[in-house]
Amino acid sequence: MSFQPSLITPQQIYDAVSTDLPTDFFIQNIEAKDELFARIKATAKRRGMLSYSELVRGIKFDCPTISTEPFEITTYDWRGVDRKMMGCELALMTHRTILDTGCIISSVVVDSTQNAPSKTLFEWLCDLELLPNMEETTVLSFWIHQVKLTHEYFKTH
């Protein structure tokens, strides 16, 4: 039987993410968190996709794990710690919103060179046993399903 992403419930995603919430690169300023959410929401409302660089451009982040001073991500030269911080924040955002929205809202955020989320996201979902494998058909069907759910949710919210 082939993988059916529609059978994975928001509660299953919430429960799985709860077991492995990454908090080592926690963004402390609520303004940055609110702006990230607003950009994702605006993109989903227009049924679009948003690159990671567009998501963070011009936002000052307060993340003591990375810097003692607020900083912006240099979007043409992402560091490993920048990627970790954003992965952490998008995972936390998923955890905060999945039960209300029914979708992984960060599914509309993509790597501009691949026009898809980072491979790290799908590896994490496999580690959480939400995806059975990293086969392209599995990953794409899950991601496409989440994008459709996100677009549909924000069409009316």
TAZI-V368147 format. One record per backbone hydrogen bond with DSSP energy under -1.0 kcal/mol. NH is the residue of the N-H (numbers start at 1). CO is the residue of the C=O. If there is no record, write none. Layout:
nh co
NH CO
NH CO
//
This chain:
nh co
7 4
8 5
13 9
14 10
15 11
16 12
17 13
18 14
20 17
28 62
33 29
34 30
35 31
36 32
37 33
38 34
39 35
40 36
41 37
42 38
43 39
44 40
45 41
46 42
47 44
48 43
50 108
52 110
55 51
56 52
57 53
59 56
61 71
66 63
67 63
71 61
75 73
77 74
83 79
84 80
85 81
86 82
87 83
88 84
89 85
90 86
91 87
92 88
93 89
94 90
95 91
96 92
97 93
98 94
101 97
102 98
105 103
107 104
108 105
109 106
110 50
111 116
114 111
115 111
123 119
124 120
125 121
126 122
127 123
128 124
129 126
130 125
131 125
139 135
140 136
141 137
142 138
143 139
144 140
145 141
146 142
147 143
148 144
149 145
150 146
151 147
152 148
153 149
154 150
155 151
156 153
//
